Amino acid sequence: MSVSVAPQTTGPDDASGAASLAVAQRSVRDATITYPLWPPLTEGCPRSSGTEVQYPLEIAYDLQRVDPTLFDQPALPGLHRWAPVLPPLAPGLDLGVGGTPLVPVPELARFARFDGELYMKDETRNPTWSHKDRLNTCAVSAAVLTGAPGVVVASPGNHGASAAAHAAAAGLPCIVVATAGGPDVGQRFVDSYGAAVVAVDRDDRWPVVRDIVDKLGFHPVSNLTITHTGHPFGPEGYKTIAFEIFGQLGRRVPSAVLVPTGYAEALYGIWKGFVELQAIGVTSRLPRMVACEPAARGPLHKALREGSDATHVPTNPTRAFSIGSTTSGYRGVVAIRDSGGTAILLTEDELEEAHQAQRRAGFWHELSSGAGLAALRQLFTGARRGDWADDGPVVFVSTSSGFKDHEEHPREITISAPDWASVREHLKTKGIAT
């Protein structure tokens, strides 16, 4: 993924990006199409996109200048430690993102009927308890460095909370466009950071975001196009998951990485991180990437099945709201195709079983976060098991904490009398006493 083009422009604040070796924006569909690094093109590639499919941009680096010892450092919080292989980051915008643990989970391996090394990359340990903090460190930095008056995002969930937190840290106002009538836990979360919440009907979110961009000049850190392109700087933050996994495994590359997948930004970013490790010369191996989607929707699975670059699916109900996308993007197709991976569709029951298994193992993560574990179990209990024989460690990414689940959690029943008979009867309902 290294390119020979020189930087076509420098950043608005050159001192802020002095450590970055980013040189250009580049079309994911056609690597020969490049644009200056600034300003970020937030509506995809103008030349390769059409009316039906828009193609995302990524960031190209002068990888020949990257010191391979960069990847010898321990996985600690703070994305600025990876500055040479990230887009320019705003100075001081550092909430301690990343450095999340890679946890060996033998109990969950038994649940999945997997007899190899299994690890969970626990992204719930980030500042706003999700992997979206990695994206927003990069995307909100772009807003700061271009002098934007504020940030706008169409998400009341993980992405919105993370964008609000990073905007607050950067001293920028943030507008979160949410879906009217949705659970208020996400809205309360973003409100705590001082963000303005605008709740509208689901299909009206994107026109409202467009108006905020056009009329207020706010920097969009979520999608603006018909098929997903998103912010070109954002997925670069997800590469750091690959860098950390590589170090945490003792400079090994997993045989497969399973990722809960909505728009596939994390899936692609992790894949790009491993590809760049190979290009820099610190490893010769690449993992297979597995996209894990709810069967009620699954636009990436549909795109791969049809041989299309991006597609749409109906808004069927799913409890996996964080990955319940109805539109796919080209990044996911590239990650699966180039890695020799696959996309797995998961029923609501499969997702719930994995969710409960994580809880029993001591991890309270949102339902969508169990998608990787559920997909691993499907692979190793089905006809495709032989295609996924163990040849090294496997990692699944758990993306967000359980408190963000939209469903109401039942409260414990208060025991009216504190005598042992009453307590015992209550414990029997929990399977503890007999």
N, C-alpha and C positions, 0 to 999 in steps of 0.2 A: 504493500500500500504506500510505499514511498514515492514521491514525485519529484521531478527535477525543476519545477517552476519556482521562481523566486517570489518572495512576498510582493504582491502587487500594490498593497497599501499597508501602512502601519496602523495600529489601533489609535483611537482618539486620545488615549493617554498612554504613550509609548512606555513609560516607566512601569506601568502596571503589568504589561505583558512581556517584559524583557526576558523572562526565563522560558517563555513558550517558544517551541520550535514549529508552531503552526504557520503554514505559508499560504493557504488558500481554502476556499470552499470548493467542493468537488461533487459532481453528480454521482449518486450511488448507481444509477443506471449506466452511465457512460463516463468512465474515469478520465477521459480526455477532455471533458468539459469542465473547466474551472472558472472561478470567479475570485475577485479580491476577497481577502479575509473580512474586510469591513465594507459596508455594514452587513450584519447577518441577514440573509435572505430567508424570511420566515414563511414563505409560500412555496417552497420547493424550487426545483430547477426550472428557470424560465424557458430554457431551450429544449430540454428533453420531455417536458410535461405536455400533456394534451388536455382535451376537454373531459375525457373519461377517467384518465389516470394521471395523477400528479406524482412526480418522483422526488424523493427527498435529497437533501444535500448532506454531506459529511465534511469533516475537516481533514485536510491533508497536512502532513508534517514532513520536515526534512529529517527522516528517520536515520540517515547516515550520520547525523551529528549527535544522536542520542547515545549517552554513555551507558553501556550495558549494566554497569554497577548500580544504576538507578534502581534496578529491580532486586537488589540485595537487601534493601532496607526492610525492616519489620513492618507488618501491617498495623499501623497506628492511625488514630483519627487525624483528619486534616488532609484535604485533597491537594492543597498547595504543594505537598511533597512530590506530587507527580506532575508538576507544572510543565516540564519540557514536552510532555506528550498529551497535554490538554490545551484547549483554547485559552487565550489570556484570561486570567482570573482577577477579579477586582481586589485590590489590596484591602486587607481587613475583613473581607467577607469570608469568614472562617468560623463556622459553628461547630467544628470538630466532627465533620461528616466522615464516614468511612471507618476503616480499622475494625470492622465488625467481625465477630468470632466465626471461625469455621469449626463447627461442633461435630465430633464423631457421634453418630446416633445408631448404635447397634440395635436398640429396641425397635426403632423405626425401620431398620433394614429387615428385621424379622417380620414386621407387619407387611412389608412389601414383598416378602419371600425372595429377598435378594441376599445372596451369601457373600458378597464382596464388601469392600470398604465403602461405606456410605457416610457422607458428610452433609450437614445443613449449613448453608451460608445464612446467618441470622441477621437479616437487614432490619429487624425491629429495633436494633440497638442504636440506630441513627437518631439525631436530635429530635425529629418529629415522628420517629418510630416507623419510618418506611424508607425504602430504597429511593424514593423520589428526591430525597435530599441530595443525592449525587447529581441528578439531572439539574436541579435548581441552583446548585453552586455554580454551574457553568452558564445556565440560561439567564439567571438574574445578574451574573457578572456582565453578560453582554448588555443588559439594560443599563447597568451602571456606566460601563465604558463608552456607550454611545450617547450618554447624556439624556436618556429617556426620562420623562417626568413621572413615570410610574410603570407598574406591571399589571397585566390582566391575564387571567387564566379561566378556562371553562372547566371547572372541576370543584365539587364540594367535598371531595374525599382526600386521599393521600396527596395528590398533586397540588390541590388547592391549599392544603394546610402547609405543605412544604414551601410553596411559592410565597405564601403570606409571611412565613417565618423569615425567609431569606430577604424578602423585600423590607421587612421591619428592620432586620440587621443592617441593611444597606441604607436605611433612612428614606425609602421610597414608599409612596402609597401603593396599595394593592387592591384590585377589584377582583372578586371571585364571583363568577357567574355560575349559579347553582340551579338545580332543577326544582321547580316549585312543588311543594307537597312531599318532598323527600324528608327522611329522618333528620332531626335537627342536631344530631351529635356532631356531624361534620361542620355545620354552620357555626355552632358554638365554638368549635376548635379554631376555625379561621378568624372568627370575631375576636378571639382572645389576643390575636396578634395585631389588632387594629385594622384589619382588612374590611372593606365594604363588601357586603354580600348582596348580590342582585339575583333574586329568584324568579325564574321565568319558566314557561313550558319547555320541555326537553328540546324540541326541534327549533326553538327560538334562541337557544344559547349562542349559537355561532353567529347569527346576524347581530346580536347584541355585542358580542366580542368585536366584531368587525366595526361597528359604530364607535366603540370605545377606542379602538386603534386609530380609526380615521379622524375622529372628531377631537379626541384628547391627546393623541400622540403616544398613548401608552404602549409599552413593549409587550407583545404577546409571547407567553412561554408555553402555550398549548397550540393545538392545531387550528389552521384557518382554511384548509383545502378540502375538496370533496372526498378524495382518498387521503389517507394520513401521510403527512410529511413532517409536521411538527417543527420544532426549533432545531436548526442545524448544529448548534453547540450542545444541546441537552444530552443526547445519547452518548456523547464523548465522556460524560461523567461516569457512565456505567462501565466503561472500560476498566476503571479502577477495581471493580469486582474481580475481573480476570487477573489483574496484577496481584491483588491480595491473595486470591486462591493459589496462584502459582507459588508465592512465597510461603504460604501457610502449609502447603503440601510438601515443603522441602524441595522447591524448584521442580516440582512435577506438574504435569498437565493432566487433568482428569480425562477419563475416556468419554464421559458424557456430562453435560450440564443441563439440568431440567429447570425451565423458567416459566412461572405463571405469565401468561401472555394475553395482553389486550391489543395494543397497537404495535407490539414487538420492538419497542425502543430498547428495553433492557436486554431482550434476546439478542438483538443486533449489536448493541454496544459491548456486551460481554464477548461475543464472537470477534468483534473488531479488536478488542484488547488482546486476545490470544493470537490473532493474525499478526498484529504488530509486534508481539513478543517474538514470533517466528521471524519476521522481517528484520528485526534488530539483531537476531542471532543468538538469543538466550535459550531457545528451545527449537526442536525440530518437529514437535508433535502438536496436533490440533485436536480439540474435542469435537464430538458430535453434539449438536445443539438440539434440544427437544422443546418444542413449543407446547404448552399445556393450556388448553382452552375449555370453557364450558360447552358441552354438547348442544345446549340450547341456542348457541350462536356460532362461534367458531369461524370467523371470516377468513383467517389465515389458512385453516384446514381446507376450506372451500376453494380458496384461490389456488392452493397447491394441487388440489384434485382436478380443477378445471384447467390448469396450466395458465392461469391469468396472473398478472402482476399485482393486482389489488381488486378487491370486490366488496360487496355489501351483503348483509344478511338481515332477516327480519328481527324486530325487537322482541324476541321471545323472552318470557320471564326466566330469570336465573337469580339465585341468591349470591352468586359470585360477582357482586357488582363491580369490584375493582378491575376485573378482567372481562366484563360482559360487553365487549365492544361489538358494534354492528358494522364497522368499517375496518378494513385492513390497509396495510401499507406495504410498499415494496421491500422495506428493510427485512421483514420477516421472511419473505420468499428467498432473499439472498442468503440469509443466515442458515436456513434449512438446506437449501440447495447446495451451497458451497461446503457445508460441513458434513454432508451425507447424513443429516439428521432426519427428524420426522416431527409431525404435528399430531398431538393426541387429543381426542375429544373425550371429555369426562362428564358423566352423568351427575346429577345433583346428589345421588346416593354415594357415588364414588368420592366426590368432594367432601361430603359430610363424614364418611368413614375415615378419610385421611385427617380431617380436621379433629375428630375425636381422638385419633391415635396420637396426634401432636399434643393434645391436651393431657392425655394419660402419661405422656413422656415428660411433662412439665413445661410445655410451651403453649402459652395462650396467644395464638396468632389468628388473624382473620381467616375466614373460610377460603378466600382466594389463595392465601399463602400455602395451603395444603395441596395445591394443584400439582406441583412437582412430585410430591410423594405419591399422590394418587396415580399420576401417570407412570411412575416407576413400577408401582404395584400392577397396573394394567399390563405393562410390557412383560413383566416376569411371571404373570399367571396366564397369559394368553398364548396364542399360536406363534407370536413373534418372538418368544423368549430366546430361541436359538439365534436370532439375528442380533441379540443384544447380550451375548455371552460376555462375562466379565473379563476385561483385559486391563484393569486399572481402577483407580478410585472413581466414584461417581459423586457428583455434587448436585443437590437441589437447592434452589434459592427460595427462602421464605421471606416474603416481601414486607409484611406490615403486621402491627400488633392487633390483638383481638378486640380492643376497646372500640375500634372503628367499625366493627360489624354493625350493619344497619338494623338487624333484628333486635328486638327487645330480649334481654336476658332475664329469665324468671328469677324472682326474688325468693329467698328462703322463707318458709312458713314459720311464723313466730310460734313457739311452744307456749301455750297458755299456762301450764303448770310446770314448775321446775323439778317435779319429783322424778325419780329414776324410771318409773314405769312409762311416763310420758316421753322422756328423753330416749328411752330404749325403743319405743314404738317409732319415733321419728328416725332413729338411726337404722332401723330395719328397712325403712323405705330407701335408704342409701346403700343397702347391702353391707352394712358394717356390723351391726349386731344381729343376733339370731334369737 
